Amino acid sequence: MERTMNEIKIFILCGITAFIAQFVNSRGNMDLGKGFIGILLIILVSFLAVKIREIIPLKIPAFAWASLLAFILTTPASPVQGYFLDMTKGFGFSAVSTVILAAAGISVGNKLNDIKKLSWKIVLTALVVFTGTFFGSALIAQAVLKAQGII
């Protein structure tokens, strides 16, 4: 029970942070009522995903369960589709991803000793990944822009 309460506290803290980030990102043009309900729905889906991961013995990460739940809730066959989409449509990816990246940074910061053991190999791996991601994104952007006739 204590673990569940700690999870709820973390989800609420992340939700508040995402709500503030979205409010700032929208330059104050956010409907606060819809935004509040929207972030509560996002927190609920996230919390349910964590609990499903704990209950079901498959090795599926919580974000996959969250994606599946969100997919089910937003399909045309869902009776809550319209409400769910209306309440959450104001939340952009940047508001939520800021919180996720901050949590990931804290997580990595707590494991600095483990990272130090990897020494130069982690630097090489990071450079290869960053370079590949950059050039891959550039190639996709080039292809899309060329297909649209923009360049």
N, CA, C and O of each residue as an XYZ file, in Angstrom:
604
protein
N       0.823     -1.196      0.000
C       0.000      0.000      0.000
C       0.871      1.266      0.000
O       0.546      2.258     -0.652
N       1.981      1.208      0.745
C       2.873      2.368      0.800
C       3.477      2.651     -0.575
O       3.634      3.806     -0.969
N       3.812      1.581     -1.297
C       4.371      1.754     -2.638
C       3.357      2.418     -3.569
O       3.711      3.300     -4.351
N       2.108      1.995     -3.482
C       1.058      2.590     -4.310
C       0.890      4.068     -3.991
O       0.729      4.883     -4.901
N       0.925      4.420     -2.725
C       0.801      5.831     -2.341
C       1.984      6.645     -2.873
O       1.809      7.775     -3.328
N       3.175      6.075     -2.815
C       4.344      6.767     -3.368
C       4.225      6.941     -4.880
O       4.599      7.983     -5.420
N       3.707      5.927     -5.559
C       3.492      6.034     -7.003
C       2.483      7.123     -7.326
O       2.671      7.896     -8.265
N       1.414      7.181     -6.546
C       0.390      8.220     -6.762
C       1.003      9.602     -6.570
O       0.743     10.512     -7.356
N       1.814      9.761     -5.528
C       2.473     11.055     -5.281
C       3.373     11.442     -6.454
O       3.395     12.602     -6.867
N       4.108     10.481     -6.984
C       5.000     10.755     -8.110
C       4.192     11.140     -9.348
O       4.544     12.086    -10.053
N       3.111     10.409     -9.611
C       2.269     10.727    -10.766
C       1.649     12.114    -10.629
O       1.563     12.850    -11.613
N       1.222     12.475     -9.442
C       0.640     13.802     -9.228
C       1.697     14.882     -9.430
O       1.424     15.907    -10.054
N       2.894     14.660     -8.909
C       3.979     15.631     -9.087
C       4.321     15.795    -10.567
O       4.494     16.916    -11.047
N       4.418     14.690    -11.278
C       4.686     14.754    -12.724
C       3.537     15.432    -13.462
O       3.763     16.195    -14.402
N       2.308     15.155    -13.038
C       1.149     15.777    -13.666
C       1.131     17.282    -13.465
O       0.837     18.036    -14.392
N       1.446     17.717    -12.256
C       1.504     19.157    -11.983
C       2.571     19.814    -12.846
O       2.353     20.887    -13.408
N       3.721     19.165    -12.947
C       4.811     19.707    -13.757
C       4.419     19.774    -15.230
O       4.688     20.775    -15.894
N       3.794     18.732    -15.742
C       3.352     18.725    -17.141
C       2.268     19.775    -17.367
O       2.243     20.424    -18.413
N       1.377     19.946    -16.397
C       0.323     20.949    -16.501
C       0.926     22.359    -16.589
O       0.518     23.170    -17.420
N       1.890     22.626    -15.728
C       2.556     23.936    -15.745
C       3.303     24.125    -17.060
O       3.240     25.197    -17.661
N       4.004     23.097    -17.508
C       4.741     23.186    -18.775
C       3.795     23.458    -19.929
O       4.115     24.257    -20.809
N       2.635     22.813    -19.947
C       1.665     23.041    -21.025
C       1.081     24.442    -20.940
O       0.863     25.090    -21.964
N       0.829     24.907    -19.731
C       0.286     26.257    -19.548
C       1.282     27.296    -20.068
O       0.899     28.236    -20.765
N       2.551     27.124    -19.727
C       3.589     28.047    -20.206
C       3.732     27.935    -21.717
O       3.851     28.945    -22.410
N       3.720     26.706    -22.227
C       3.866     26.470    -23.666
C       2.707     27.090    -24.461
O       2.896     27.534    -25.594
N       1.520     27.117    -23.866
C       0.362     27.697    -24.556
C       0.280     29.206    -24.356
O      -0.649     29.849    -24.844
N       1.238     29.764    -23.648
C       1.292     31.210    -23.364
C       0.036     31.688    -22.634
O      -0.453     32.792    -22.877
N      -0.467     30.863    -21.761
C      -1.617     31.231    -20.954
C      -2.960     31.079    -21.645
O      -3.985     31.444    -21.070
N      -2.986     30.551    -22.864
C      -4.229     30.401    -23.615
C      -4.865     29.029    -23.430
O      -5.594     28.561    -24.304
N      -4.601     28.400    -22.332
C      -5.104     27.053    -22.086
C      -6.384     27.130    -21.258
O      -6.472     27.912    -20.312
N      -7.361     26.326    -21.612
C      -8.571     26.206    -20.803
C      -8.195     25.415    -19.552
O      -7.955     24.209    -19.621
N      -8.145     26.095    -18.415
C      -7.653     25.467    -17.190
C      -8.525     24.298    -16.741
O      -8.007     23.303    -16.234
N      -9.832     24.404    -16.920
C     -10.729     23.314    -16.521
C     -10.476     22.053    -17.332
O     -10.324     20.964    -16.779
N     -10.433     22.215    -18.659
C     -10.156     21.063    -19.525
C      -8.737     20.544    -19.283
O      -8.497     19.337    -19.288
N      -7.817     21.457    -19.073
C      -6.433     21.043    -18.831
C      -6.296     20.224    -17.562
O      -5.566     19.233    -17.526
N      -7.006     20.645    -16.515
C      -6.957     19.921    -15.243
C      -7.548     18.520    -15.393
O      -6.961     17.540    -14.935
N      -8.697     18.435    -16.029
C      -9.320     17.122    -16.247
C      -8.451     16.280    -17.167
O      -8.295     15.078    -16.952
N      -7.880     16.913    -18.200
C      -7.011     16.194    -19.134
C      -5.799     15.585    -18.448
O      -5.452     14.432    -18.704
N      -5.153     16.352    -17.581
C      -3.968     15.820    -16.902
C      -4.365     14.732    -15.911
O      -3.605     13.789    -15.691
N      -5.549     14.853    -15.311
C      -6.023     13.775    -14.428
C      -6.245     12.488    -15.214
O      -5.930     11.400    -14.732
N      -6.787     12.612    -16.421
C      -6.986     11.424    -17.267
C      -5.652     10.810    -17.669
O      -5.511      9.588    -17.677
N      -4.678     11.642    -18.001
C      -3.345     11.137    -18.362
C      -2.699     10.439    -17.174
O      -2.079      9.387    -17.329
N      -2.845     11.025    -15.982
C      -2.307     10.404    -14.764
C      -2.996      9.067    -14.515
O      -2.338      8.086    -14.171
N      -4.307      9.021    -14.686
C      -5.058      7.784    -14.460
C      -4.609      6.673    -15.412
O      -4.402      5.535    -14.990
N      -4.461      7.005    -16.687
C      -4.005      6.011    -17.668
C      -2.600      5.526    -17.306
O      -2.319      4.330    -17.377
N      -1.729      6.441    -16.922
C      -0.356      6.076    -16.561
C      -0.330      5.177    -15.330
O       0.399      4.186    -15.289
N      -1.130      5.532    -14.331
C      -1.191      4.734    -13.111
C      -1.749      3.342    -13.391
O      -1.227      2.343    -12.896
N      -2.807      3.287    -14.184
C      -3.380      1.979    -14.539
C      -2.376      1.127    -15.314
O      -2.322     -0.089    -15.134
N      -1.589      1.758    -16.168
C      -0.579      1.017    -16.933
C       0.459      0.390    -16.008
O       0.872     -0.751    -16.216
N       0.875      1.130    -14.995
C       1.847      0.590    -14.039
C       1.237     -0.579    -13.275
O       1.906     -1.587    -13.049
N      -0.013     -0.453    -12.881
C      -0.665     -1.526    -12.130
C      -0.900     -2.761    -13.010
O      -0.758     -3.891    -12.544
N      -1.255     -2.546    -14.268
C      -1.427     -3.682    -15.183
C      -0.105     -4.414    -15.360
O      -0.061     -5.644    -15.372
N       0.970     -3.650    -15.498
C       2.297     -4.274    -15.638
C       2.633     -5.132    -14.421
O       3.241     -6.193    -14.556
N       2.240     -4.674    -13.241
C       2.506     -5.444    -12.021
C       1.643     -6.696    -11.947
O       2.098     -7.729    -11.455
N       0.416     -6.623    -12.422
C      -0.523     -7.740    -12.299
C      -0.284     -8.808    -13.359
O      -0.266    -10.001    -13.056
N      -0.101     -8.373    -14.606
C       0.067     -9.322    -15.707
C       1.532     -9.730    -15.799
O       2.403     -8.867    -15.899
N       1.818    -11.025    -15.767
C       3.206    -11.494    -15.677
C       4.015    -11.416    -16.981
O       5.097    -11.998    -17.055
N       3.528    -10.726    -17.990
C       4.294    -10.580    -19.233
C       5.365     -9.503    -19.052
O       5.205     -8.583    -18.250
N       6.431     -9.627    -19.788
C       7.507     -8.633    -19.683
C       7.273     -7.511    -20.683
O       8.048     -7.316    -21.620
N       6.185     -6.776    -20.461
C       5.820     -5.647    -21.315
C       5.967     -4.390    -20.469
O       5.427     -4.325    -19.365
N       6.696     -3.382    -20.972
C       6.902     -2.166    -20.175
C       5.600     -1.385    -19.973
O       4.649     -1.521    -20.743
N       5.584     -0.570    -18.926
C       4.380      0.188    -18.574
C       3.980      1.153    -19.690
O       2.789      1.372    -19.915
N       4.966      1.736    -20.396
C       4.587      2.687    -21.448
C       3.822      1.985    -22.574
O       2.982      2.604    -23.227
N       4.105      0.706    -22.804
C       3.363     -0.034    -23.822
C       1.919     -0.251    -23.356
O       0.985     -0.138    -24.151
N       1.740     -0.558    -22.084
C       0.393     -0.703    -21.546
C      -0.345      0.630    -21.603
O      -1.534      0.669    -21.918
N       0.362      1.732    -21.297
C      -0.263      3.058    -21.361
C      -0.694      3.377    -22.789
O      -1.777      3.917    -23.013
N       0.156      3.043    -23.744
C      -0.192      3.276    -25.153
C      -1.415      2.454    -25.545
O      -2.308      2.955    -26.227
N      -1.457      1.203    -25.118
C      -2.593      0.340    -25.431
C      -3.882      0.867    -24.790
O      -4.934      0.890    -25.429
N      -3.794      1.288    -23.532
C      -4.975      1.845    -22.867
C      -5.465      3.100    -23.582
O      -6.661      3.257    -23.826
N      -4.536      3.992    -23.916
C      -4.909      5.225    -24.619
C      -5.513      4.905    -25.978
O      -6.464      5.557    -26.409
N      -4.964      3.904    -26.649
C      -5.509      3.483    -27.950
C      -6.941      2.990    -27.790
O      -7.820      3.365    -28.566
N      -7.175      2.160    -26.796
C      -8.511      1.612    -26.560
C      -9.498      2.730    -26.211
O     -10.630      2.738    -26.693
N      -9.060      3.671    -25.370
C      -9.942      4.759    -24.953
C     -10.274      5.739    -26.084
O     -11.292      6.430    -26.034
N      -9.414      5.793    -27.096
C      -9.621      6.773    -28.170
C     -10.089      6.162    -29.485
O     -10.206      6.871    -30.484
N     -10.356      4.877    -29.504
C     -10.893      4.274    -30.734
C     -12.345      4.709    -30.907
O     -13.030      5.001    -29.927
N     -12.806      4.751    -32.138
C     -14.206      5.148    -32.369
C     -15.217      4.253    -31.650
O     -16.327      4.702    -31.362
N     -14.865      3.010    -31.357
C     -15.795      2.097    -30.677
C     -15.918      2.417    -29.187
O     -16.848      1.940    -28.535
N     -15.009      3.207    -28.642
C     -15.032      3.520    -27.216
C     -16.117      4.547    -26.897
O     -16.233      5.562    -27.583
N     -16.902      4.289    -25.868
C     -17.947      5.256    -25.512
C     -17.388      6.552    -24.914
O     -18.098      7.555    -24.852
N     -16.138      6.542    -24.477
C     -15.530      7.741    -23.872
C     -14.581      8.452    -24.829
O     -13.888      9.389    -24.432
N     -14.545      8.018    -26.082
C     -13.593      8.567    -27.045
C     -13.681     10.088    -27.153
O     -12.670     10.776    -27.005
N     -14.855     10.611    -27.404
C     -15.028     12.044    -27.601
C     -14.602     12.842    -26.383
O     -13.887     13.837    -26.504
N     -15.040     12.407    -25.214
C     -14.703     13.093    -23.972
C     -13.199     13.046    -23.716
O     -12.576     14.064    -23.412
N     -12.626     11.848    -23.844
C     -11.196     11.667    -23.583
C     -10.357     12.534    -24.522
O      -9.428     13.208    -24.076
N     -10.676     12.523    -25.806
C      -9.930     13.323    -26.781
C     -10.122     14.811    -26.536
O      -9.172     15.585    -26.651
N     -11.333     15.218    -26.203
C     -11.605     16.630    -25.959
C     -10.832     17.152    -24.749
O     -10.344     18.283    -24.763
N     -10.722     16.343    -23.722
C     -10.044     16.780    -22.509
C      -8.515     16.746    -22.630
O      -7.826     17.530    -21.977
N      -7.993     15.857    -23.449
C      -6.536     15.699    -23.530
C      -5.908     16.333    -24.766
O      -4.684     16.359    -24.886
N      -6.725     16.846    -25.691
C      -6.162     17.358    -26.940
C      -5.284     18.590    -26.730
O      -4.451     18.893    -27.584
N      -5.443     19.291    -25.642
C      -4.645     20.482    -25.394
C      -3.223     20.191    -24.970
O      -2.385     21.092    -24.951
N      -2.938     18.941    -24.630
C      -1.603     18.600    -24.151
C      -0.724     18.175    -25.309
O      -0.995     17.190    -25.996
N       0.330     18.939    -25.507
C       1.281     18.615    -26.558
C       2.351     17.668    -26.046
O       2.492     17.439    -24.845
N       3.079     17.141    -26.973
C       4.136     16.192    -26.639
C       5.219     16.849    -25.792
O       5.774     16.211    -24.897
N       5.526     18.109    -26.062
C       6.636     18.767    -25.371
C       6.386     18.917    -23.879
O       7.319     18.805    -23.084
N       5.145     19.168    -23.486
C       4.845     19.347    -22.066
C       5.079     18.059    -21.285
O       5.659     18.077    -20.199
N       4.631     16.958    -21.838
C       4.767     15.678    -21.142
C       6.203     15.151    -21.256
O       6.738     14.596    -20.297
N       6.822     15.324    -22.423
C       8.181     14.801    -22.607
C       9.201     15.534    -21.749
O      10.218     14.951    -21.372
N       8.950     16.799    -21.433
C       9.860     17.533    -20.554
C       9.956     16.844    -19.200
O      11.046     16.687    -18.650
N       8.821     16.441    -18.673
C       8.796     15.756    -17.381
C       9.497     14.406    -17.477
O      10.263     14.035    -16.588
N       9.236     13.677    -18.550
C       9.850     12.360    -18.727
C      11.372     12.489    -18.828
O      12.107     11.722    -18.206
N      11.838     13.456    -19.608
C      13.284     13.642    -19.766
C      13.939     14.095    -18.463
O      15.068     13.702    -18.171
N      13.251     14.908    -17.688
C      13.793     15.321    -16.395
C      13.930     14.116    -15.466
O      14.944     13.963    -14.785
N      12.909     13.263    -15.440
C      12.972     12.054    -14.602
C      14.079     11.123    -15.075
O      14.780     10.524    -14.260
N      14.239     11.001    -16.393
C      15.309     10.151    -16.932
C      16.672     10.715    -16.551
O      17.586      9.958    -16.221
N      16.815     12.023    -16.593
C      18.080     12.650    -16.204
C      18.417     12.398    -14.745
O      19.570     12.134    -14.402
N      17.413     12.480    -13.891
C      17.628     12.203    -12.472
C      18.004     10.739    -12.282
O      18.888     10.419    -11.488
N      17.337      9.859    -13.006
C      17.625      8.429    -12.918
C      19.062      8.123    -13.328
O      19.761      7.352    -12.670
N      19.492      8.746    -14.436
C      20.867      8.535    -14.900
C      21.855      9.131    -13.902
O      22.908      8.550    -13.637
N      21.511     10.290    -13.353
C      22.383     10.934    -12.372
C      22.594     10.079    -11.134
O      23.660     10.124    -10.520
N      21.592      9.306    -10.766
C      21.716      8.430     -9.595
C      22.590      7.211     -9.871
O      23.006      6.530     -8.934
N      22.874      6.926    -11.138
C      23.667      5.748    -11.496
C      25.005      6.154    -12.111
O      25.552      5.432    -12.944
N      25.527      7.295    -11.705
C      26.769      7.788    -12.279
C      27.938      6.831    -12.055
O      28.792      6.688    -12.930
N      27.986      6.185    -10.914
C      29.083      5.246    -10.651
C      29.054      4.068    -11.626
O      30.099      3.602    -12.078
N      27.844      3.591    -11.945
C      27.724      2.509    -12.923
C      28.160      2.983    -14.306
O      28.791      2.237    -15.054
N      27.822      4.216    -14.639
C      28.197      4.764    -15.947
C      29.707      4.950    -16.039
O      30.299      4.739    -17.098
N      30.330      5.347    -14.930
C      31.789      5.530    -14.927
C      32.511      4.216    -15.224
O      33.591      4.221    -15.816
N      31.926      3.103    -14.819
C      32.541      1.799    -15.065
C      32.585      1.464    -16.554
O      33.427      0.679    -16.991
N      31.680      2.056    -17.333
C      31.656      1.804    -18.770
C      32.762      2.562    -19.505
O      33.091      2.223    -20.642
N      33.325      3.559    -18.882
C      34.435      4.392    -19.364
C      34.201      4.924    -20.770
O      33.119      5.433    -21.063
N      35.187      4.817    -21.637
C      35.171      5.423    -22.963
C      34.145      4.781    -23.892
O      33.725      5.399    -24.870
N      33.737      3.545    -23.594
C      32.797      2.836    -24.466
C      31.446      3.535    -24.551
O      30.802      3.535    -25.600
N      31.018      4.135    -23.427
C      29.727      4.818    -23.432
C      29.796      6.081    -24.282
O      28.817      6.442    -24.935
N      30.944      6.757    -24.280
C      31.116      7.966    -25.093
C      31.055      7.597    -26.576
O      30.376      8.263    -27.358
N      31.761      6.540    -26.955
C      31.755      6.091    -28.338
C      30.347      5.694    -28.784
O      29.906      6.059    -29.874
N      29.657      4.954    -27.941
C      28.292      4.536    -28.252
C      27.375      5.743    -28.410
O      26.573      5.798    -29.342
N      27.491      6.708    -27.502
C      26.658      7.907    -27.576
C      26.925      8.680    -28.865
O      25.986      9.149    -29.508
N      28.195      8.819    -29.249
C      28.526      9.540    -30.479
C      27.944      8.845    -31.716
O      27.423      9.503    -32.617
N      28.036      7.539    -31.749
C      27.483      6.784    -32.882
C      25.960      6.940    -32.936
O      25.393      7.147    -34.009
N      25.298      6.842    -31.773
C      23.843      6.970    -31.725
C      23.408      8.378    -32.129
O      22.485      8.534    -32.929
N      24.065      9.403    -31.582
C      23.708     10.782    -31.919
C      23.913     11.055    -33.400
O      23.067     11.677    -34.043
N      25.035     10.593    -33.942
C      25.326     10.821    -35.356
C      24.306     10.099    -36.245
O      23.784     10.674    -37.201
N      24.036      8.857    -35.920
C      23.059      8.091    -36.691
C      21.672      8.706    -36.633
O      20.970      8.766    -37.642
N      21.278      9.163    -35.453
C      19.966      9.795    -35.298
C      19.896     11.086    -36.107
O      18.896     11.353    -36.773
N      20.956     11.881    -36.048
C      20.981     13.148    -36.787
C      20.854     12.906    -38.288
O      20.001     13.495    -38.952
N      21.718     12.027    -38.818
C      21.692     11.792    -40.257
C      20.414     11.069    -40.692
O      19.893     11.334    -41.775
N      19.916     10.174    -39.866
C      18.647      9.506    -40.184
C      17.505     10.513    -40.257
O      16.691     10.463    -41.179
N      17.440     11.422    -39.295
C      16.405     12.462    -39.298
C      16.554     13.384    -40.501
O      15.563     13.780    -41.115
N      17.806     13.726    -40.837
C      18.049     14.596    -41.990
C      17.613     13.918    -43.286
O      17.040     14.565    -44.163
N      17.880     12.622    -43.413
C      17.466     11.902    -44.624
C      15.947     11.827    -44.749
O      15.398     12.005    -45.836
N      15.276     11.565    -43.637
C      13.814     11.508    -43.659
C      13.237     12.882    -43.995
O      12.311     12.987    -44.799
N      13.782     13.931    -43.382
C      13.305     15.290    -43.666
C      13.532     15.644    -45.133
O      12.667     16.243    -45.772
N      14.688     15.276    -45.663
C      15.005     15.541    -47.073
C      13.995     14.837    -47.988
O      13.484     15.431    -48.938
N      13.719     13.577    -47.688
C      12.790     12.813    -48.528
C      11.376     13.398    -48.466
O      10.710     13.526    -49.494
N      10.921     13.752    -47.267
C       9.568     14.289    -47.114
C       9.451     15.653    -47.794
O       8.483     15.909    -48.511
N      10.428     16.522    -47.571
C      10.391     17.846    -48.200
C      10.464     17.756    -49.724
O       9.808     18.515    -50.436
N      11.266     16.823    -50.203
C      11.381     16.641    -51.660
C      10.051     16.089    -52.218
O       9.597     16.523    -53.277
N       9.439     15.144    -51.510
C       8.173     14.564    -51.974
C       7.055     15.601    -51.991
O       6.152     15.527    -52.824
N       7.111     16.566    -51.078
C       6.104     17.618    -51.040
C       6.403     18.755    -52.016
O       5.582     19.655    -52.197
N       7.571     18.713    -52.640
C       7.945     19.732    -53.596
C       8.407     21.038    -52.953
O       8.464     22.073    -53.616
N       8.730     20.989    -51.686
C       9.185     22.190    -50.986
C      10.637     22.501    -51.358
O      11.037     23.662    -51.441
N      11.417     21.436    -51.579
C      12.815     21.653    -52.014
C      13.081     20.907    -53.325
O      14.191     20.962    -53.854
